[in-house]
Amino acid sequence: MTSLQSLGNIGEFVGAIGVVISLVYLAQQMKQNTNSVRAASFNSMVQNSIGLLEHSFRDSEFAAFLARAERDPAALSPGEAVRWDAYMTAVYRHFGNLVYQHRVGALDHLMWDTYQATLKQHLRSPAWASWYEANAHIFSTALTAQVATARAELAVEGDSGGQELAIGSDPTPAQVPSESGSAT
């Protein structure tokens, strides 16, 4: 009977080793999968960025339209105003996605820093800043906090996109909230 117990114990031990090896293998596969998902997600973000920029460098009429819209959005024709609104919505949705991707860890800090700098650069334009202020309600609270942070930094630098910060806004850089807010 003792030899059967010994064989049973050896069997349990071998089974436990098999489970541990399986778990190590599974953890390795999950890490590789996570890296693959992050790479695919990053590639998608870059493709979206390129897609938004592509019209500007491929279509001279669109580039001229953007220049006019940034210079004086109030002077746009009704059709151009719709086009400007759609373009700005797409761009800010893209930035909202980037805020989300960074928050969930799909966008690393180095790339996030470059996208933050890009957003801040765009917000130097009074047209971009005022458009967002008028339409902030359709974007996530996380993006709105990021825009407020960038605008506060611009105000400290003496370049608030041609506008003062909105009344009641925090003059110090805001923390991006962890909740997703409205859809991005």
LUMGU-509209 format. One line per 4 residues: number of its first residue (from 1); their letters; for each residue y, z, x of C-alpha. Coordinates in nm, 3 decimals, m for minus. Last residue first. Layout:
<pts>
NUM = A = Y Z X ~ ...
</pts>
This chain:
<pts>
184 = TASG = 5.953 m2.759 m1.455 ~ 5.864 m2.583 m1.776 ~ 6.067 m2.276 m1.861 ~ 6.038 m1.960 m1.656
180 = SESP = 5.769 m1.968 m1.389 ~ 5.773 m1.599 m1.317 ~ 5.801 m1.494 m0.954 ~ 6.178 m1.498 m0.940
176 = VQAP = 6.351 m1.673 m0.648 ~ 6.565 m1.412 m0.479 ~ 6.935 m1.481 m0.501 ~ 7.165 m1.558 m0.208
172 = TPDS = 7.478 m1.346 m0.240 ~ 7.772 m1.439 m0.461 ~ 7.569 m1.347 m0.772 ~ 7.674 m1.552 m1.071
168 = GIAL = 7.868 m1.385 m1.350 ~ 8.116 m1.667 m1.382 ~ 7.974 m1.987 m1.236 ~ 8.039 m2.040 m0.869
164 = EQGG = 8.364 m2.215 m0.788 ~ 8.356 m2.587 m0.778 ~ 8.402 m2.871 m0.528 ~ 8.039 m2.851 m0.425
160 = SDGE = 8.085 m2.494 m0.311 ~ 8.187 m2.574 0.047 ~ 8.354 m2.273 0.211 ~ 8.043 m2.168 0.404
156 = VALE = 8.017 m1.858 0.184 ~ 8.055 m2.084 m0.120 ~ 7.785 m2.316 0.017 ~ 7.549 m2.020 0.057
152 = ARAT = 7.622 m1.915 m0.301 ~ 7.556 m2.272 m0.416 ~ 7.220 m2.275 m0.237 ~ 7.120 m1.940 m0.387
148 = AVQA = 7.234 m2.044 m0.735 ~ 7.028 m2.364 m0.703 ~ 6.725 m2.157 m0.602 ~ 6.779 m1.918 m0.893
144 = TLAT = 6.801 m2.213 m1.132 ~ 6.483 m2.353 m0.980 ~ 6.300 m2.024 m1.042 ~ 6.447 m1.994 m1.392
140 = SFIH = 6.278 m2.323 m1.470 ~ 6.480 m2.620 m1.590 ~ 6.613 m2.732 m1.929 ~ 6.876 m2.454 m1.946
136 = ANAE = 7.027 m2.563 m1.615 ~ 7.175 m2.874 m1.778 ~ 7.552 m2.821 m1.757 ~ 7.526 m2.631 m1.427
132 = YWSA = 7.293 m2.897 m1.290 ~ 7.536 m3.177 m1.369 ~ 7.826 m2.975 m1.226 ~ 7.649 m2.926 m0.893
128 = WAPS = 7.532 m3.286 m0.860 ~ 7.872 m3.433 m0.950 ~ 8.057 m3.185 m0.726 ~ 7.850 m3.310 m0.431
124 = RLHQ = 7.771 m3.027 m0.191 ~ 7.472 m2.963 m0.420 ~ 7.295 m3.262 m0.265 ~ 7.311 m3.099 0.080
120 = KLTA = 7.176 m2.772 m0.061 ~ 6.883 m2.955 m0.218 ~ 6.809 m3.128 0.114 ~ 6.833 m2.801 0.307
116 = QYTD = 6.589 m2.640 0.063 ~ 6.354 m2.937 0.109 ~ 6.367 m2.894 0.487 ~ 6.303 m2.519 0.462
112 = WMLH = 6.009 m2.580 0.229 ~ 5.854 m2.806 0.491 ~ 5.863 m2.526 0.747 ~ 5.760 m2.260 0.495
108 = DLAG = 5.441 m2.431 0.383 ~ 5.404 m2.606 0.049 ~ 5.088 m2.531 m0.152 ~ 5.146 m2.155 m0.132
104 = VRHQ = 5.200 m2.080 m0.501 ~ 5.573 m2.018 m0.449 ~ 5.614 m2.326 m0.233 ~ 5.453 m2.550 m0.493
100 = YVLN = 5.673 m2.397 m0.765 ~ 5.997 m2.452 m0.575 ~ 5.880 m2.805 m0.490 ~ 5.805 m2.875 m0.856
96 = GFHR = 6.153 m2.759 m0.951 ~ 6.295 m2.988 m0.681 ~ 6.110 m3.281 m0.837 ~ 6.228 m3.180 m1.183
92 = YVAT = 6.579 m3.174 m1.034 ~ 6.542 m3.531 m0.913 ~ 6.391 m3.657 m1.239 ~ 6.659 m3.490 m1.452
88 = MYAD = 6.929 m3.629 m1.221 ~ 6.790 m3.980 m1.259 ~ 6.762 m3.953 m1.636 ~ 7.116 m3.819 m1.670
84 = WRVA = 7.255 m4.087 m1.440 ~ 7.076 m4.361 m1.638 ~ 7.202 m4.221 m1.967 ~ 7.555 m4.209 m1.823
80 = EGPS = 7.512 m4.566 m1.698 ~ 7.434 m4.682 m2.050 ~ 7.736 m4.497 m2.192 ~ 7.958 m4.645 m1.918
76 = LAAP = 8.030 m4.418 m1.623 ~ 8.383 m4.289 m1.558 ~ 8.290 m3.926 m1.631 ~ 8.031 m3.937 m1.351
72 = DREA = 8.306 m3.986 m1.091 ~ 8.213 m4.015 m0.721 ~ 7.846 m3.923 m0.761 ~ 7.805 m4.172 m1.044
68 = RALF = 7.986 m4.448 m0.856 ~ 7.772 m4.397 m0.543 ~ 7.459 m4.382 m0.756 ~ 7.552 m4.709 m0.930
64 = AAFE = 7.616 m4.878 m0.593 ~ 7.270 m4.767 m0.474 ~ 7.120 m4.893 m0.801 ~ 7.283 m5.234 m0.754
60 = SDRF = 7.169 m5.240 m0.389 ~ 6.805 m5.196 m0.494 ~ 6.555 m5.128 m0.217 ~ 6.736 m4.840 m0.041
56 = SHEL = 6.843 m4.643 m0.345 ~ 6.541 m4.729 m0.557 ~ 6.312 m4.591 m0.288 ~ 6.469 m4.247 m0.281
52 = LGIS = 6.302 m4.114 m0.596 ~ 5.969 m4.275 m0.508 ~ 5.992 m4.143 m0.152 ~ 6.033 m3.789 m0.280
48 = NQVM = 5.744 m3.836 m0.523 ~ 5.526 m3.971 m0.243 ~ 5.618 m3.670 m0.029 ~ 5.523 m3.430 m0.308
44 = SNFS = 5.192 m3.612 m0.365 ~ 5.113 m3.596 0.007 ~ 5.183 m3.223 m0.001 ~ 4.944 m3.177 m0.292
40 = AARV = 4.676 m3.380 m0.116 ~ 4.718 m3.173 0.201 ~ 4.713 m2.849 0.002 ~ 4.399 m2.959 m0.184
36 = SNTN = 4.228 m3.050 0.143 ~ 4.323 m2.717 0.300 ~ 4.188 m2.532 m0.004 ~ 3.866 m2.737 0.010
32 = QKMQ = 3.820 m2.654 0.377 ~ 3.875 m2.285 0.303 ~ 3.636 m2.302 0.006 ~ 3.371 m2.466 0.224
28 = QALY = 3.403 m2.192 0.486 ~ 3.380 m1.921 0.221 ~ 3.069 m2.089 0.075 ~ 2.904 m2.102 0.417
24 = VLSI = 2.978 m1.734 0.476 ~ 2.847 m1.652 0.127 ~ 2.528 m1.851 0.185 ~ 2.469 m1.677 0.519
20 = VVGI = 2.517 m1.338 0.349 ~ 2.276 m1.433 0.068 ~ 2.015 m1.553 0.317 ~ 2.048 m1.230 0.516
16 = AGVF = 1.994 m1.035 0.194 ~ 1.682 m1.240 0.117 ~ 1.544 m1.175 0.465 ~ 1.604 m0.801 0.417
12 = EGIN = 1.450 m0.802 0.071 ~ 1.144 m0.985 0.204 ~ 1.114 m0.742 0.494 ~ 1.129 m0.453 0.248
8 = GLSQ = 0.860 m0.614 0.032 ~ 0.641 m0.676 0.336 ~ 0.683 m0.312 0.436 ~ 0.599 m0.200 0.082
4 = LSTM = 0.290 m0.421 0.086 ~ 0.193 m0.276 0.426 ~ 0.234 0.075 0.287 ~ 0.000 0.000 0.000
</pts>
